[in-house]
Amino acid sequence: MISPDAARNVVGIIGNVISFGLFLSPVPTFWRICKAKDTEEFKADPYLATLLNCMLWVFYGLPIVHPNSILVVTINGIGLVIEAAYLTIFFLYSDNKKRMRAFLVLAVEIVFMVIVVLSVLLAAHTHEKRSMIVGILCVIFGSLMYASPLTIMGKVIKTKSVEYMPFFLSLVCFLNGLCWTAYALIRFDLYVTIPNALGTFFGLVQLILYLCYYKSTPKKEKNVELPTVASAGNVGGGGGGNVSVTVER
């Protein structure tokens, strides 16, 4: 019989693979930016938000805060590297106004993380207290990122069209939330459960909306910019970004 720890590790590894795919989903956007040598109308906000989310989850998963959460650290550590690469490209090809704004936000995020890390390590002396403080922050930011598709869902209902909500992306977001929720429930972790349960719910709603409005969607091909959740545990929680894809209905 498989032990709970072994089952949790298997589910966590699957979650890492799915989340890695979500982290890579904005690649078409940045390929387009590199080819054009211009960020066009794309914004750095989703990638800055995902970067902060990843930093919080990496800190949460460290043994000094929440032991036995190495799989949370690995995927969000990978996410940090990927988001840093996206932001580097954005800084290279954006105009001065966008670049300065993004740098300021990044600086604020770094200062915020330094304050969080020092406060937690110096003021909280048990794993329980440290997990609670960092976990609450992760829940807040993770829940906000998983709620980001609400705007797209509203647009689907208003237009009766799933043109801006591809099925595959909605399915992967649902599976990502489901996988990390299962991971958190095997050895109950409230702070991983809450944002990912929300992610699972929102992903399921997107799939239901897709089934409801697929037939009423105009059959055409259009290049659109799509918001995505790309952070694991969301842990992912993970995260958000914009993907420029060609959607054919």
C-alpha positions as CSV (number, residue, x, y, z in Angstrom):
1,M,0.0,0.0,0.0
2,I,1.3,3.4,-0.9
3,S,2.2,5.6,2.1
4,P,0.7,9.1,2.4
5,D,4.2,10.7,1.9
6,A,4.8,8.6,-1.3
7,A,1.4,9.6,-2.7
8,R,1.9,13.2,-1.8
9,N,5.3,13.2,-3.6
10,V,3.8,11.6,-6.7
11,V,1.0,14.2,-6.8
12,G,3.5,17.0,-6.2
13,I,5.7,15.8,-9.1
14,I,2.7,15.8,-11.4
15,G,1.8,19.2,-10.1
16,N,5.3,20.4,-10.9
17,V,5.0,19.2,-14.5
18,I,1.6,20.9,-15.0
19,S,2.7,24.1,-13.4
20,F,5.9,24.2,-15.4
21,G,3.8,24.1,-18.5
22,L,1.7,27.0,-17.2
23,F,4.9,29.0,-16.5
24,L,5.9,28.5,-20.1
25,S,2.6,29.5,-21.5
26,P,3.6,33.2,-22.1
27,V,6.5,32.1,-24.3
28,P,4.6,33.1,-27.6
29,T,4.2,36.6,-26.2
30,F,7.9,37.1,-25.5
31,W,8.8,35.5,-28.8
32,R,6.7,38.1,-30.5
33,I,8.3,40.9,-28.4
34,C,11.8,39.6,-29.3
35,K,10.9,39.5,-33.0
36,A,9.4,43.0,-33.0
37,K,12.0,44.4,-30.5
38,D,9.0,46.2,-29.0
39,T,6.7,45.3,-26.0
40,E,3.8,46.9,-28.0
41,E,0.7,47.1,-25.7
42,F,1.9,44.2,-23.4
43,K,2.3,45.1,-19.7
44,A,4.8,43.8,-17.1
45,D,2.2,43.7,-14.3
46,P,1.2,40.0,-14.6
47,Y,4.8,38.9,-14.6
48,L,5.7,41.1,-11.7
49,A,2.7,39.7,-9.8
50,T,3.8,36.2,-10.6
51,L,7.4,36.9,-9.5
52,L,6.2,38.1,-6.1
53,N,3.9,35.1,-5.7
54,C,6.7,32.7,-6.5
55,M,9.0,34.4,-4.0
56,L,6.4,34.0,-1.3
57,W,5.9,30.4,-2.0
58,V,9.6,29.6,-2.2
59,F,10.0,31.2,1.2
60,Y,7.0,29.3,2.5
61,G,8.3,26.0,1.4
62,L,11.8,26.3,2.9
63,P,12.6,24.0,5.8
64,I,13.0,26.9,8.2
65,V,9.4,28.0,7.6
66,H,7.4,24.9,6.6
67,P,9.3,21.6,6.5
68,N,8.6,18.8,4.0
69,S,7.5,21.1,1.3
70,I,10.4,20.8,-1.1
71,L,8.1,20.3,-4.2
72,V,6.6,23.7,-3.5
73,V,10.1,25.2,-3.5
74,T,11.2,23.5,-6.7
75,I,8.4,24.6,-9.0
76,N,8.2,28.1,-7.6
77,G,12.0,28.3,-7.8
78,I,11.8,27.4,-11.5
79,G,9.0,29.9,-11.8
80,L,11.2,32.6,-10.3
81,V,13.9,32.0,-13.0
82,I,11.3,31.9,-15.8
83,E,9.6,35.1,-14.7
84,A,12.9,36.8,-14.3
85,A,13.7,35.9,-17.9
86,Y,10.4,37.3,-19.1
87,L,11.0,40.6,-17.2
88,T,14.6,40.8,-18.5
89,I,13.2,40.7,-22.1
90,F,10.5,43.2,-21.1
91,F,13.1,45.6,-19.7
92,L,15.2,45.2,-22.9
93,Y,12.5,46.1,-25.3
94,S,10.2,48.5,-23.4
95,D,10.3,52.3,-23.6
96,N,11.8,54.3,-20.7
97,K,8.4,55.0,-19.1
98,K,7.4,51.4,-19.0
99,R,10.9,50.3,-17.9
100,M,11.0,52.8,-15.0
101,R,7.6,51.8,-13.8
102,A,8.4,48.1,-13.9
103,F,11.7,48.7,-12.1
104,L,9.9,50.7,-9.3
105,V,7.4,47.9,-8.8
106,L,10.2,45.3,-8.8
107,A,12.1,47.3,-6.2
108,V,9.0,47.6,-4.0
109,E,8.5,43.8,-4.3
110,I,12.1,43.1,-3.3
111,V,11.9,45.5,-0.3
112,F,8.6,43.8,0.7
113,M,10.2,40.4,0.6
114,V,13.2,41.5,2.6
115,I,10.9,42.9,5.3
116,V,8.8,39.7,5.3
117,V,11.8,37.4,5.5
118,L,13.5,39.4,8.3
119,S,10.3,39.9,10.3
120,V,9.4,36.2,10.1
121,L,12.8,34.9,11.0
122,L,13.4,37.3,13.8
123,A,10.0,37.6,15.3
124,A,8.5,34.1,14.9
125,H,10.6,31.3,16.4
126,T,8.5,28.2,15.6
127,H,7.5,26.5,12.4
128,E,3.9,26.9,13.2
129,K,4.1,30.7,13.6
130,R,6.3,31.1,10.5
131,S,4.0,28.9,8.4
132,M,1.0,30.9,9.5
133,I,2.4,34.3,8.7
134,V,3.9,33.4,5.3
135,G,1.0,31.1,4.5
136,I,-1.6,33.9,5.0
137,L,0.4,36.1,2.6
138,C,0.5,33.3,0.1
139,V,-3.2,32.7,0.4
140,I,-4.0,36.4,-0.2
141,F,-1.8,36.8,-3.2
142,G,-2.5,33.3,-4.6
143,S,-6.3,33.8,-4.3
144,L,-6.0,37.2,-6.1
145,M,-4.1,35.6,-8.9
146,Y,-6.5,32.7,-9.3
147,A,-9.4,35.1,-9.3
148,S,-7.9,37.0,-12.3
149,P,-9.9,34.9,-14.9
150,L,-13.1,36.4,-13.6
151,T,-12.8,39.3,-16.0
152,I,-12.5,36.9,-18.9
153,M,-15.4,34.8,-17.7
154,G,-17.5,37.9,-17.5
155,K,-16.6,38.7,-21.1
156,V,-17.5,35.2,-22.2
157,I,-21.0,35.5,-20.6
158,K,-21.5,39.0,-22.0
159,T,-20.5,38.1,-25.6
160,K,-21.7,34.5,-25.5
161,S,-18.3,33.6,-27.1
162,V,-15.3,31.6,-25.8
163,E,-13.0,33.3,-28.3
164,Y,-10.9,34.8,-25.5
165,M,-10.9,31.6,-23.3
166,P,-9.2,28.7,-25.1
167,F,-10.3,25.2,-23.9
168,F,-6.8,23.8,-23.4
169,L,-5.6,26.7,-21.2
170,S,-8.8,26.4,-19.0
171,L,-8.4,22.7,-18.7
172,V,-4.7,22.9,-17.7
173,C,-5.5,25.6,-15.1
174,F,-8.3,23.4,-13.7
175,L,-5.9,20.4,-13.5
176,N,-3.2,22.5,-11.9
177,G,-5.5,23.6,-9.1
178,L,-6.9,20.1,-8.7
179,C,-3.5,18.6,-8.4
180,W,-2.1,21.0,-5.9
181,T,-5.4,20.8,-3.9
182,A,-4.9,17.0,-3.7
183,Y,-1.3,17.5,-2.7
184,A,-2.3,19.8,0.1
185,L,-5.1,17.5,1.4
186,I,-3.0,14.4,1.6
187,R,-1.1,15.9,4.5
188,F,-3.4,18.8,5.2
189,D,-1.9,22.2,4.5
190,L,-4.6,24.9,4.8
191,Y,-2.5,27.6,3.1
192,V,-1.9,25.6,0.0
193,T,-5.4,24.2,0.0
194,I,-7.3,27.6,0.0
195,P,-5.9,29.3,-3.2
196,N,-5.7,26.0,-5.1
197,A,-9.3,25.0,-4.2
198,L,-10.3,28.4,-5.6
199,G,-8.2,27.7,-8.7
200,T,-10.0,24.4,-9.2
201,F,-13.4,26.0,-8.8
202,F,-12.6,28.9,-11.2
203,G,-11.1,26.4,-13.7
204,L,-14.2,24.2,-13.5
205,V,-16.5,27.3,-14.1
206,Q,-14.4,28.2,-17.2
207,L,-14.9,24.6,-18.5
208,I,-18.6,24.8,-17.9
209,L,-18.8,28.2,-19.7
210,Y,-16.8,26.8,-22.6
211,L,-19.3,24.0,-23.0
212,C,-22.2,26.5,-22.8
213,Y,-20.9,29.0,-25.3
214,Y,-18.7,27.0,-27.6
215,K,-21.4,26.6,-30.3
216,S,-22.3,30.3,-30.2
217,T,-18.7,31.4,-30.8
218,P,-18.0,32.9,-34.2
219,K,-15.9,30.6,-36.3
220,K,-12.9,32.7,-37.1
221,E,-9.2,33.1,-36.5
222,K,-7.9,35.9,-34.4
223,N,-4.8,36.9,-32.6
224,V,-5.6,37.7,-29.0
225,E,-3.8,38.4,-25.7
226,L,-4.9,36.0,-23.0
227,P,-4.4,36.2,-19.3
228,T,-3.2,33.0,-17.7
229,V,-2.5,31.8,-14.2
230,A,1.0,30.5,-14.2
231,S,2.2,29.8,-10.8
232,A,2.3,26.6,-9.0
233,G,0.5,25.9,-5.8
234,N,-0.7,29.0,-7.1
235,V,1.9,26.9,-5.9
236,G,1.1,27.7,-7.4
237,G,-0.5,29.3,-7.4
238,G,0.7,30.3,-9.1
239,G,0.6,33.3,-11.3
240,G,-0.4,35.2,-14.0
241,G,0.8,36.3,-17.4
242,N,-0.3,37.2,-20.9
243,V,-0.1,34.8,-23.8
244,S,-0.4,35.9,-27.4
245,V,-1.9,33.1,-29.4
246,T,-3.8,32.4,-32.5
247,V,-7.2,31.0,-31.6
248,E,-9.2,29.2,-34.2
249,R,-12.7,28.3,-33.7
